[in-house]
């Protein structure tokens, strides 16, 4: 099997801060894990919750493979194994009550994992890490709250730019507006007056429901008003703002994708984190994925126009960590042999 992979921290000069995780183990396990960006400001022995989540998930998956259960264990049994690692770690650190009451303190990550015995391929997805099978998108789940808040951040960013904030200032200020939510954002240190902020906030709250007609209006407003910290309470719930996250709580069955395929019928499988913001029209190589990202960065580095994200890029620092893992039965033609 031919494997091509790449991972990089959002800050290339700080690789130890990468909250993505790339896993290759025993020719039988391949995975991309995307640690949830920390919003608590806390670290644990120098690691963020997203990094710890990646470690715990990898440990569980390696244990699964080493005990030869990767094709016999159900998806629920695999997730129970992962959840057990989280619960043990919370207990070891004395965090049980805090993580129960404060979802943003939980260690969290998204997962795309592939198990193989040479003949079969099993793909397990939880969250928004992507999978392409011969160029076709495999199953995955969205993050509706992030989509709403990406929209909000775009408008706040553009209003701050019009008011005269520097690039660095508006990146930080627009991010703060969606982490804490429109109701908690302070105009202190920004060029916006309180009156201008109230006007913008009311305009956004009035217009947002029509931008997301697939969601109940009251929940769109809830996301905007409460921000990322508020929507974290809907992790692993069937709520309209519900979304999958491996964090030690039970992931609903509807958020889990578990499929098995024959390798004989496939050529290329690509696993990737959401730091690429979409995917190349013609992938199959790290080069294609990196060229796609370069195009995104050239067209919309702030992630406020063609890509509306909850974060943006700054000079020397990308919007998010990114990881791509490509598996194929035969050596790629673009690789010299």
N, C-alpha and C positions, 0 to 999 in steps of 0.2 A: 504494500500500500504506500502511495506517495502522499506526503503531508507537507503543506506549505502554510506557514502561520506568521502572524505579526501582532504584537500588542505594544501600546505606548500610553504612558500617562498623559493626561491633559497638559501637564507641564513637562516637556521632554527633559528638562534639567533636574527633575525630581522624580525619578522612576520609582522610588520607594513609596510614593503616594498613590500609585496606580491602584484603583479600586476594582478594575477588571482582573480576571484571573483566567489563565490559559492552562488547560489540563490535558496531558497525554500520559496514559498509563497502561503498560503491559500489552500494547497492541490491541487492546480491547475496549478502552475508554478514552473518549475524546470529548472535551467540553469547553464551552465559553461561559464564564460566570461574570455577571455585571453587578458589582456591589452598589447598593443604594448610596447616593451621595449624602454624606453626613450633614444633618441640619441642627444637631444638638450642640456642636462645638466641643464634644467630649471625645477623648481617646482612651484606649485601654492598652497599657504597656506600649504606647506609641502607635497603636493601630486604630484606624477608624472602625466603626461598626460594619461598614461595607467590606473592609478588608477581612475582618474577623469572620463575617458571614461566608466569604469565599473560602477561607480555610476550613471552616466547619463542613461546608457542602462537599468540598474536595475530599476531606477525610472520610465522610460517609460514603461517597461514590467509590472511592478506592476500596473501602471495606466490603462493599457490595460485590465488586469484581473479584477481590481476593478470595471471597467465599463462594464464588461461582453462582451468584444469584441474579446476575444482571438480566437474564431472560426468564427466570422463574418468578421473581418477586413482582407483585402487582405495583402499579404506579403509587397506590396508596401506601403500600408497605415501604416503598423507597422513600416517600416523603415522610413517613413516620420515623424512619431511620434518621433522616436529616433533622427533623424536628427534635428528636431525642438528643442530638448533639447540641442544638441550641439551648434546650432546657437545662442540660447539664452545665453548659458554660454560664448561663444566667445564674444558676444556683452557685456555682463555684465562685462567681464574682459578687454574690450577694445582691443581684439585680432583679430578682423575680418580681417584687412588688412594683418597682419603678418601671420596668418594661411593660407590665400589665396596664399600668395607669397612663404611661406616656409612650405612645407608639413610635415617636421619632427617636426614642432611645434604643429601640430594638435594632439588633444587627440584621441587615436585610440584603437580599440579592435576587437577581433574576437568573434563569438557567436555560441553556440549550445543551443537552448532553446526547452523545451518540455512543451506543454500545455495539460491538460486533464480535462475531465468532468466526469471521471469514466468509461465511455464507449469508448470514442474516445481518440486518441493520435494525437496531431499535433506537428510535429518537424520542427523547423525553424533553418537553418544553414546559416551562413555567414562567410566565411573564413575557416581557417584550424583547428578549434576545431573539434574533431572527435565524431562520433556517431556509436555505434554498436547496432543492433537490433537482439536479439537472436544470438549473436556472429558474425553476418554478417555486414560488413562495409556499412554504409549508405553513402549518397552523401556528398561531401565536395570539396573544391577547393584547389589547390596547390599554392605554392609561388615560381614560377620559378626563380626569382632573388635570393631568399635565397638559393636555391639548387646550383646555380652557385657559389655564394659567399662562401657557405660551402665547395665546392670543392677547391676554391682559398685558403681559410683559412687553409685547411689541408696541402696544399703544402708549404705555407709560414711557418706554424708552424714547419713542419718537417725540412725545411731548417734552421730555427733559432735554432732548437735543434742541428742540425749537426754543426752549427757555435759556439755553446757553451752558448747560452742563458739559464738562469735558467728557471725552470718550470713557476714560477710566471711571469717572464719577457716575455716569449714567448706567454703565454696566453694573456697578455695585448697587446703585439706588433702585434700578428697575428690578434687579434680583431680590432685593430686600422687600419690595412691594408685593412680590408673589410668594415669598417664603412665609411672611407673617400675615399676608392678606390685606386687602384694601382697607378694611376697618381699623387695622393696627398700624398702618404705615405712617411715619412721621415725616413732615416736610423739612424738619431741621437739617441744615446743611445742604439743602437743595435750592435751586433758584425759583422753585414754585412757591407762591403764596398759599396760605391755607385756603383762601377762596378759590384759587385756581385748581388746587387739588380736589376740593369738594366738587367743583364743576366737572372735572375729568372723571372722578369716581362715579358720580351720578350718571354721567353719559355712558360709561362702560356698563354699569349695572342695568341701564335701560336697554342697551343694544345687544348685550351678550346672549340672551335667550334665543334671539332670531339667528345668531351665528351658529348655534348648536341645537337645531330643532329636534334632533333625535333624542335629546335628554329633557327630562322635566325641568321647566324653567326655574323652579325653586332650588333645584340642586346645582344648576349652573351658577346661580347667584351665591349659593353656599360656598362653592369652590372659590369664587372670586373674592368673597368677603373674608373667608378664613385662611386661604392660602395653602401652601404645601403642608404646613403643620397640621391644619385641620383635616385635609383629605387623607392624611396618614391614618386617621381613625377608621377609614373605610377599607383598609387593607384586608384582603381575604374575606370580604363580605359580598353578599348578592345585591348590595345597594347599587343604584345607578352610577355612583362614583366608585364602586368597588373595583379593585384591581389585585392581581396576583403578586405575592411577595413571599419568598422563603425567609421567614423570620422567627420560626418556632411556633407560630400559630397555624391552625388548620387551613390549608388552601382548598377552596371548594372544588368539586370535581369538574365543574364547568370551566375552570381556569387551567385545567391540566390537559396537555396533548401528549398522547402516548401511542406511537404507531410502530409497526414492524414491517420491514420490506426485505426483498431479496436483493443481495448485492449484484447478482447476475443481470438484473434489469436496470441498474443504475450506473452512472459514470462519475459524476462529481457532486459532492455535498459540501455546502458552505455554511458554517456556523458563525454568527457575528453579533457583536453588541451594538447598541443603538447610537454609539458615538460616531457612526458613519453617516447618520442622517439620510436614510434611504439606501439605495444600492445602485451599483453601476448597471447600465443597460446591458452590458456584456461583461460578466464577471469571470470567475474561474481562476483568478490569480491575485496575489497581493498587489501587484502593480496596478491592476484594474481598479481595485478598491481604493488604493491610495490616490489614483488619478481622479476618481469620483470625489473623494474628500477634498482634494485640491480645488476642484471646480466649485464645490459648495462653499469653501472658504473664500474663494475669489468673488463669488456672486453675492454672498450674504454672510459675512463673518460674524455679524452681531446676532444672527438668527432671528430676524424680525420681519423678513419679507417672504422669500421663497420657502424658508424653513422657519417656523415659529416654535422656538424652544424655550424652556425655562431658564436657559443659560446662554451666554454668548462667548465668542472668542476675544482674547486680548492679544496685543503684540507679544509674541513668544510663548503664548499659552492657548491651547485649543479649548473648545467648548467643553469637551468631555473626554474621558479615557476611551480608547477604542481597541477592539480586538477582532481579528478575522482568522478563522481556522478552516482550511480547505483540504478535503480528502478526496482522493481519486484512486482508481485501481491501477492506472498507468501513469507514467511520468508525463508531466505537462510538456507540450511541444516547445514552449518558450524557455524551458530550462535546459542548459547545455548538459550533455551526458558524455 
